[in-house]
């Protein structure tokens, strides 16, 4: 039998952690153990001053002149290039623009055109049933528009669907690399190769990957990607998102959101649309300057890890944090009824661990999470259908930039206390509100 | 012969102006006479503190909880309702979301579906040749997608095109109420009635109207509208835009950008899309919280005029400012070659005055504007094709919330100086950069 894990041991791991100094980059509220960076990242200390500078100096004093003098006009490319360093996109290949949903519409529309041009018999977009809903909603719309079918499968059924015979009608495989519920992570290179072998295009949503795990879009030979600015990239609530198209596709077709910022010469004010070269045509309207500036600070907080080993080092720590949490859950919550829903194989798990609430019994996962939050441990709750396949979940995101080993210990410890005390049964924890 | 207009007289008009105190709401840079609020509005004094609060308190401390506790989730509706008060939309009818270009895509797509359903023989979208390019680019895309034709006409040719016979194939008339180049303003009620008489739908872009002139979408019985947050609404660079659909249309069709925030129950995470009731389905991705919060301050700066007569009072002052400028140009710049390109009829002019640079002669409008800017008078320059129909323009926007009569005097005076001295001929004023 192994010795119980102690808080002291966790404190010692933090003291020995070469990445520990990165935490000082953030303004973290007192008394909050924040394990929800997979939903909304924390505030980098640099952001408030930078946003203030944009507002008071660049906007307030520079006014219209700042489009040039403060470099506003190149922000989508500049911040895009920085994100590119985190996800294996070369400079000039990736842009920050709009929201993830809007960017999905752009790349799905382009993919639908490419599929039609290359092999009109391919009429199916395949995705995962438990993909994040906005991906499915946008795919539903694009599919309807282009006469395609959206087919939703369990993730384990996808390889068969892309088999030599079965895959012949598949135009596109669209997956979020790390599932928002389970934290299950796909092998990007292997799945992309599977899609390509079937003759299909591969679109990745990196919402829970960018800044969380190492990603190399070019090495994986992916076709399209989108991602979110406000989760692991710490860009702030509703931060602009990003979009990438492999250079072999970027200029093949227009994407339909042909706003003036994606025009080859936006300031010539021509009446007819001429798409900008490369990924430039994936811009649409005037970029959100304040949002982009805040996002840049968030991305910089990740790039600060480059001298310490970058995403590979962050990933190694993320795995250690997650493994510690799993060990603590097993040690202390074995009789709680909660089970580990995320894959146990670290190679198949992103930077979160989800615990499943049993379908049988009286445990109310929502109330448990509310009671945890009241004690300062902020994870989140995701309702399922109550089945074993899609159970109700408690999600805990481990963001190695700022999560400490001691935070993981305290979270598991607090969860054990909340369950042992039964305090989650108090009526005030049952009142539901919208959570994102 | 009338007496020359004096600076002293303008100072006196400011002293007697009941709207003058509204200027104190803004943080205006020293030494800048800003007449470009039609391109990027100025910074309200309240914005910096509000943005700081959103960043440090709501995001930094509140983190994910602020979606509920700080009301982030209802920001698109809350700010939308405030803008609604400026443009004649009822509470719940108008939303802040995305960019003007993206919102145009939504409403144009809905309009195309409605036209097809109601009268498939209507295959033409009519717009103005010199409409703002992003409107034309997006319309070009939507038209191609729906098998429609985009027909661009001179504004004066539009009534004939919508005549009893000629108008039978027109699905939609899309106009920007105040033309970005000329400042020419359409009579919203009359033009909407013209479109409806022809059996066409009417879509208004209010980019240069909202916060500049009184607008009443419901009274005009318009069908769709979009507008910009960063011009007269003072929302900051790249502020989110707004979208309105008449309630008779809002639920008739889905718009294709079916992101999760437009779902009937976004936090139930269903795999299938069910559009939210009413205008709610025109939301798409996660809203830009910082941008929306800054925009709210800008909109509040206009609502502060309500006790002083609101948009009607602001409009009256805007007309006075513009008339003063025109009088000064006539008095002092009669021999400069510059001519007044904006309509002289105040009922047909928005809140800007554009001066045309003669096609003949050596006057370089770009250099003149650069020389003006160096002297602290910030208008902007819009190149044309050099013809009398689309000349090169010097644009001056008069935003009655903060522009004073003395500012108008000084602008005309400085322009006269720049021209009389010939200083605009210096090589450094000729170097071109991107301007928005």
Interface residues (C-beta under 8 A of the other chain):
Chain A: X27 X29 X32 X34 X36 X39 X40 X42 X43 X47 X48 X51 X52 X55 X56 X58 X59 X60 X61 X63 X64 X65 X66 X67 X68 X72 X73 X98 X99 X100 X101 X102 X105 X129 X130 X131 X132 X133 X134 X136 X137 X138 X140 X141 X142 X145 X152 X230 X236 X237 X238 X239 X240 X241 X254 X256 X257 X258 X259 X260 X261 X263 X266 X267 X268 X269 X270 X271 X272 X273 X284 X285 X286 X287 X288 X289 X290 X291 X292 X294 X373 X378 X380 X382 X383 X433 X434 X435 X436
Chain B: X27 X29 X32 X34 X36 X39 X40 X42 X43 X47 X48 X51 X52 X55 X56 X58 X59 X60 X61 X63 X64 X65 X66 X67 X68 X72 X73 X98 X99 X100 X101 X102 X105 X129 X130 X131 X132 X133 X134 X136 X137 X138 X140 X141 X142 X145 X152 X230 X236 X237 X238 X239 X240 X241 X254 X256 X257 X258 X259 X260 X261 X263 X266 X267 X268 X269 X270 X271 X272 X273 X284 X285 X286 X287 X288 X289 X290 X291 X292 X294 X373 X378 X380 X382 X383 X433 X434 X435 X436
